[in-house]
Amino acid sequence: ILALAGVPVRAAPYEIAVVPKGTTNEYWKSIYAGAVKARRELAAAGIEIHLIWKGPLREDDRDQQIQVVENFIGRQVNGIVLAPLDDRGLVAPVEEAAAADIPVVIIDSALRTNKIVSFVATDNREGGRIAARRLGALLGGKGNAIMLRYAVGSASTEEREAGFLEVMQKTFPGIRLVSTDQHA
């Protein structure tokens, strides 16, 4: 985050806030482990980071995630790494951070703003395509399937869903999609 933002190296520790979508899911625990590893690697290079990990307990608490980001802006942290719950809800706080010269890196799911220094995520559309090819092969190209959607506005999962539907419709016309519009 520091190199991407053009922040010069300094003697005092940088305060970097990492805000996941939730804090109880195993996936986010692995993201935390990666942040700790990055902190150790930077320390070995002589750059001290004070890592702050805070996010909502549940992955559907947009208001709490907004509050967490706003609190970090008020604390004037040196940078924020954020996995937004949806592609719109965190736009205003992220733009507020940018206005306060706090660089923000978005991870996992896109956010509809250009006021970030970087976006890091997997190719979610391709992940959906891979899932469709595997399911299609397992079903031998015939039968019924259902696609349960995750959360409205979650850019990462909407991309996966789109990739899944794309392959199922083009490659496996013999598989009937019983439902594609229900959210789990």
VOBA-1610 file (N, C-alpha, C; in pm, whole numbers, padded with zeros to 5 digits, always signed):
BEGIN
Ile+00084-00121+00000Ile+00000+00000+00000Ile+00087+00125+00000Leu+00198+00121+00071Leu+00283+00239+00079Leu+00348+00271-00054Ala+00403+00169-00119Ala+00469+00191-00248Ala+00368+00236-00353Leu+00250+00175-00352Leu+00147+00212-00449Leu+00102+00356-00431Ala+00103+00401-00306Ala+00056+00537-00278Ala+00168+00640-00288Gly+00291+00595-00311Gly+00402+00688-00321Gly+00440+00747-00187Val+00411+00676-00078Val+00441+00725+00056Val+00588+00699+00086Pro+00663+00801+00127Pro+00804+00779+00157Pro+00821+00696+00284Val+00929+00619+00289Val+00958+00539+00408Val+01002+00633+00519Arg+00960+00604+00639Arg+00994+00689+00753Arg+01027+00603+00874Ala+01077+00664+00978Ala+01120+00589+01097Ala+01002+00547+01183Ala+00901+00632+01198Ala+00786+00601+01283Ala+00703+00490+01219Pro+00637+00410+01300Pro+00555+00304+01240Pro+00436+00361+01162Tyr+00405+00292+01053Tyr+00285+00325+00977Tyr+00168+00255+01043Glu+00057+00321+01048Glu-00065+00260+01102Glu-00154+00223+00983Ile-00167+00093+00959Ile-00244+00043+00845Ile-00365-00034+00898Ala-00483+00009+00857Ala-00608-00056+00897Ala-00651-00153+00788Val-00686-00275+00829Val-00738-00374+00736Val-00882-00403+00778Val-00976-00379+00685Val-01118-00391+00714Val-01178-00499+00624Pro-01197-00621+00680Pro-01257-00729+00600Pro-01408-00713+00594Lys-01472-00799+00514Lys-01619-00801+00508Lys-01678-00853+00638Gly-01605-00940+00704Gly-01649-00998+00831Gly-01528-01054+00901Thr-01541-01087+01028Thr-01424-01133+01102Thr-01434-01278+01149Thr-01545-01344+01123Thr-01560-01480+01175Thr-01540-01588+01070Asn-01554-01557+00943Asn-01541-01655+00836Asn-01394-01697+00819Glu-01371-01823+00789Glu-01235-01875+00772Glu-01159-01802+00661Tyr-01228-01763+00555Tyr-01162-01691+00447Tyr-01098-01563+00500Trp-01172-01487+00580Trp-01119-01361+00631Trp-01009-01384+00732Lys-01014-01496+00803Lys-00904-01530+00894Lys-00776-01555+00814Ser-00788-01612+00694Ser-00669-01632+00611Ser-00616-01499+00558Ile-00706-01405+00531Ile-00664-01271+00489Ile-00587-01204+00603Tyr-00635-01222+00725Tyr-00565-01167+00842Tyr-00424-01226+00851Ala-00413-01357+00833Ala-00282-01421+00838Ala-00188-01363+00731Gly-00242-01334+00614Gly-00162-01273+00508Gly-00117-01132+00545Ala-00204-01056+00611Ala-00167-00921+00654Ala-00056-00927+00759Val-00065-01022+00850Val+00039-01038+00953Val+00171-01077+00887Lys+00164-01166+00789Lys+00285-01206+00717Lys+00349-01087+00647Ala+00267-01005+00583Ala+00318-00886+00514Ala+00383-00790+00614Arg+00321-00775+00730Arg+00380-00689+00834Arg+00518-00740+00873Arg+00531-00872+00892Arg+00661-00931+00929Arg+00765-00909+00819Glu+00723-00927+00694Glu+00816-00908+00582Glu+00864-00763+00573Leu+00772-00669+00595Leu+00811-00528+00594Leu+00903-00496+00712Ala+00876-00555+00828Ala+00963-00534+00944Ala+01104-00582+00915Ala+01115-00696+00846Ala+01247-00749+00810Ala+01319-00654+00714Ala+01243-00576+00638Ala+01301-00478+00546Ala+01322-00342+00613Gly+01292-00336+00743Gly+01314-00211+00817Gly+01197-00115+00818Ile+01080-00161+00777Ile+00961-00075+00776Ile+00864-00126+00881Glu+00841-00045+00982Glu+00755-00087+01091Glu+00609-00051+01063Ile+00523-00151+01078Ile+00379-00134+01054Ile+00303-00170+01181His+00214-00082+01219His+00117-00115+01324His-00010-00155+01250Leu-00040-00284+01250Leu-00154-00339+01178Leu-00277-00339+01268Ile-00385-00282+01217Ile-00511-00281+01291Ile-00612-00360+01210Trp-00664-00467+01266Trp-00761-00554+01200Trp-00896-00531+01266Lys-00991-00479+01191Lys-01124-00457+01248Lys-01227-00458+01136Gly-01335-00529+01160Gly-01443-00535+01064Gly-01570-00580+01134Pro-01679-00584+01061Pro-01803-00631+01121Pro-01794-00781+01152Leu-01871-00824+01250Leu-01874-00967+01282Leu-01934-01045+01167Arg-02045-00993+01114Arg-02117-01063+01006Arg-02091-00994+00872Glu-02100-01072+00767Glu-02075-01019+00633Glu-02197-00950+00572Asp-02293-00916+00653Asp-02409-00842+00601Asp-02432-00711+00677Asp-02336-00672+00759Asp-02352-00552+00842Asp-02280-00433+00779Arg-02340-00379+00674Arg-02284-00266+00599Arg-02265-00144+00689Asp-02363-00116+00773Asp-02353+00002+00859Asp-02231-00006+00952Gln-02206-00124+01008Gln-02090-00138+01096Gln-01961-00122+01016Gln-01956-00176+00894Gln-01834-00162+00814Gln-01809-00015+00780Ile-01913+00058+00747Ile-01899+00201+00719Ile-01847+00273+00842Gln-01903+00242+00957Gln-01859+00305+01083Gln-01712+00276+01112Val-01669+00153+01088Val-01529+00116+01111Val-01438+00201+01021Val-01471+00212+00893Val-01389+00290+00801Val-01387+00437+00844Glu-01503+00491+00878Glu-01508+00631+00921Glu-01426+00656+01047Asn-01426+00560+01138Asn-01343+00573+01259Asn-01194+00576+01224Phe-01153+00494+01128Phe-01012+00494+01088Phe-00974+00625+01019Ile-01066+00682+00945Ile-01040+00812+00883Ile-01021+00916+00993Gly-01109+00913+01094Gly-01098+01006+01206Gly-00967+00990+01283Arg-00917+00869+01290Arg-00788+00842+01357Arg-00670+00881+01271Gln-00695+00912+01147Gln-00593+00950+01050Gln-00485+00842+01035Val-00533+00717+01012Val-00438+00609+00985Val-00361+00642+00858Asn-00251+00573+00836Asn-00169+00600+00717Asn-00218+00530+00592Gly-00304+00430+00607Gly-00359+00360+00492Gly-00468+00264+00536Ile-00557+00232+00442Ile-00668+00141+00468Ile-00671+00035+00358Val-00684-00090+00399Val-00707-00201+00307Val-00849-00247+00335Leu-00935-00244+00235Leu-01078-00264+00256Leu-01136-00367+00160Ala-01215-00458+00215Ala-01295-00552+00136Ala-01440-00508+00151Pro-01491-00424+00060Pro-01625-00368+00076Pro-01734-00474+00062Leu-01836-00461+00146Leu-01948-00555+00143Leu-02027-00548+00014Asp-02032-00431-00047Asp-02098-00418-00177Asp-02026-00312-00257Asp-02068-00293-00380Asp-01994-00204-00469Asp-02031-00057-00457Arg-02123-00022-00366Arg-02165+00118-00353Arg-02161+00173-00211Gly-02189+00091-00112Gly-02208+00137+00025Gly-02088+00207+00086Leu-01968+00173+00042Leu-01847+00231+00101Leu-01785+00339+00014Val-01853+00380-00093Val-01797+00481-00183Val-01770+00612-00109Ala-01868+00664-00037Ala-01850+00793+00031Ala-01737+00788+00133Pro-01730+00687+00221Pro-01617+00684+00315Pro-01481+00671+00246Val-01473+00594+00137Val-01346+00579+00066Val-01307+00711+00002Glu-01402+00782-00054Glu-01371+00913-00114Glu-01334+01015-00006Glu-01394+01001+00112Glu-01356+01086+00226Glu-01212+01056+00268Ala-01175+00929+00270Ala-01037+00892+00304Ala-00940+00952+00202Ala-00973+00941+00074Ala-00887+00997-00030Ala-00870+01147-00012Ala-00980+01216+00022Ala-00973+01360+00044Ala-00885+01395+00163Ala-00874+01302+00258Ala-00789+01321+00376Ala-00648+01267+00353Asp-00614+01236+00227Asp-00483+01182+00190Asp-00450+01050+00258Ile-00554+00968+00279Ile-00535+00833+00331Ile-00555+00737+00214Pro-00447+00672+00169Pro-00462+00581+00056Pro-00545+00458+00094Val-00628+00415-00001Val-00713+00298+00020Val-00687+00196-00090Val-00664+00072-00048Val-00651-00041-00139Val-00776-00125-00120Ile-00844-00157-00229Ile-00964-00240-00224Ile-00924-00383-00256Ile-00972-00477-00174Ile-00944-00619-00198Ile-01076-00695-00212Asp-01070-00805-00282Asp-01178-00903-00294Asp-01294-00860-00383Ser-01358-00748-00355Ser-01476-00703-00430Ser-01460-00558-00471Ala-01493-00529-00595Ala-01477-00394-00649Ala-01569-00293-00580Leu-01528-00168-00590Leu-01604-00056-00538Leu-01614+00048-00649Arg-01731+00109-00665Arg-01755+00202-00775Arg-01699+00342-00746Thr-01567+00350-00743Thr-01499+00478-00728Thr-01360+00466-00788Asn-01306+00578-00831Asn-01169+00579-00881Asn-01075+00644-00779Lys-01121+00660-00657Lys-01042+00725-00552Lys-00964+00624-00469Ile-00917+00517-00533Ile-00838+00416-00464Ile-00700+00410-00528Val-00604+00352-00457Val-00470+00340-00513Val-00450+00206-00583Ser-00530+00105-00546Ser-00517-00025-00611Ser-00638-00112-00581Phe-00659-00211-00669Phe-00763-00312-00650Phe-00698-00448-00667Val-00713-00534-00567Val-00651-00666-00569Val-00760-00771-00546Ala-00777-00861-00643Ala-00878-00965-00630Ala-00849-01077-00729Thr-00915-01187-00708Thr-00908-01296-00804Thr-00995-01259-00924Asp-00982-01335-01032Asp-01070-01318-01147Asp-01198-01394-01115Asn-01292-01325-01053Asn-01414-01389-01006Asn-01500-01443-01119Arg-01505-01374-01230Arg-01584-01423-01345Arg-01528-01558-01391Glu-01396-01568-01398Glu-01335-01695-01438Glu-01363-01803-01332Gly-01365-01766-01205Gly-01399-01863-01101Gly-01538-01921-01123Gly-01632-01838-01162Gly-01767-01885-01194Gly-01768-01977-01315Arg-01688-01942-01415Arg-01678-02027-01535Arg-01622-02165-01500Ile-01520-02167-01415Ile-01458-02294-01373Ile-01562-02380-01301Ala-01639-02317-01211Ala-01743-02391-01137Ala-01847-02449-01233Ala-01886-02372-01333Ala-01986-02420-01429Ala-01932-02537-01511Arg-01807-02525-01555Arg-01749-02635-01632Arg-01741-02763-01548Arg-01708-02749-01422Arg-01698-02867-01335Arg-01836-02927-01310Leu-01934-02843-01279Leu-02069-02894-01256Leu-02125-02958-01382Gly-02104-02893-01497Gly-02151-02949-01624Gly-02091-03084-01652Ala-01962-03099-01623Ala-01895-03228-01644Ala-01950-03333-01547Leu-01968-03295-01422Leu-02021-03390-01323Leu-02161-03439-01359Leu-02241-03351-01417Leu-02377-03387-01456Leu-02383-03451-01595Gly-02270-03462-01660Gly-02268-03520-01794Gly-02345-03436-01895Gly-02356-03307-01868Gly-02425-03217-01961Gly-02576-03225-01958Lys-02634-03300-01862Lys-02780-03317-01855Lys-02827-03305-01710Gly-02952-03264-01695Gly-03013-03261-01562Gly-03057-03123-01521Asn-03081-03110-01393Asn-03127-02984-01336Asn-03022-02930-01239Ala-03013-02798-01231Ala-02923-02733-01136Ala-02987-02605-01087Ile-02941-02559-00975Ile-02987-02432-00921Ile-02865-02349-00883Met-02873-02221-00908Met-02766-02131-00866Met-02823-02040-00759Leu-02770-02051-00639Leu-02810-01963-00530Leu-02714-01846-00526Arg-02768-01727-00533Arg-02685-01606-00529Arg-02648-01575-00383Tyr-02539-01498-00367Tyr-02491-01469-00232Tyr-02555-01344-00174Ala-02516-01227-00221Ala-02567-01102-00164Ala-02579-00997-00274Val-02687-00924-00274Val-02708-00818-00371Val-02598-00714-00355Gly-02534-00680-00466Gly-02432-00574-00464Gly-02291-00622-00435Ser-02272-00748-00399Ser-02137-00800-00375Ser-02071-00824-00509Ala-01980-00734-00546Ala-01921-00737-00680Ala-01851-00870-00709Ser-01780-00923-00611Ser-01707-01048-00636Ser-01801-01163-00667Thr-01907-01177-00589Thr-01997-01290-00613Thr-02086-01266-00735Glu-02121-01143-00764Glu-02198-01116-00885Glu-02117-01151-01009Glu-01986-01128-01005Glu-01899-01167-01116Glu-01893-01319-01129Arg-01882-01389-01015Arg-01881-01536-01019Arg-02011-01590-01078Glu-02122-01532-01034Glu-02253-01575-01083Glu-02264-01554-01234Ala-02215-01438-01281Ala-02221-01408-01424Ala-02136-01507-01505Gly-02018-01538-01455Gly-01932-01635-01523Gly-01994-01774-01526Phe-02057-01813-01416Phe-02124-01942-01409Phe-02236-01950-01511Leu-02322-01849-01514Leu-02435-01847-01608Leu-02388-01846-01753Glu-02284-01771-01779Glu-02230-01762-01915Glu-02194-01901-01968Val-02120-01978-01890Val-02076-02110-01935Val-02192-02208-01937Met-02277-02205-01837Met-02389-02300-01834Met-02478-02281-01956Gln-02508-02156-01992Gln-02598-02130-02103Gln-02534-02163-02238Lys-02405-02135-02255Lys-02338-02158-02382Lys-02294-02303-02401Thr-02241-02362-02295Thr-02174-02492-02307Thr-02262-02609-02268Phe-02359-02587-02182Phe-02439-02698-02131Phe-02589-02672-02147Pro-02638-02664-02271Pro-02780-02637-02292Pro-02870-02750-02241Gly-02813-02867-02217Gly-02891-02980-02167Gly-02912-02976-02016Ile-02853-02877-01951Ile-02874-02861-01806Ile-02973-02748-01786Arg-03083-02780-01722Arg-03188-02681-01695Arg-03157-02612-01563Leu-03145-02480-01568Leu-03124-02403-01445Leu-03260-02371-01386Val-03295-02444-01281Val-03426-02435-01219Val-03449-02295-01162Ser-03345-02236-01104Ser-03355-02100-01051Ser-03218-02036-01054Thr-03216-01909-01087Thr-03089-01834-01086Thr-03105-01699-01015Asp-03220-01674-00956Asp-03242-01542-00897Asp-03270-01543-00747Gln-03249-01656-00683Gln-03271-01664-00538Gln-03140-01635-00465His-03148-01561-00356His-03031-01532-00273His-03032-01623-00151Ala-02918-01679-00119Ala-02906-01771-00006Ala-02905-01692+00125
//
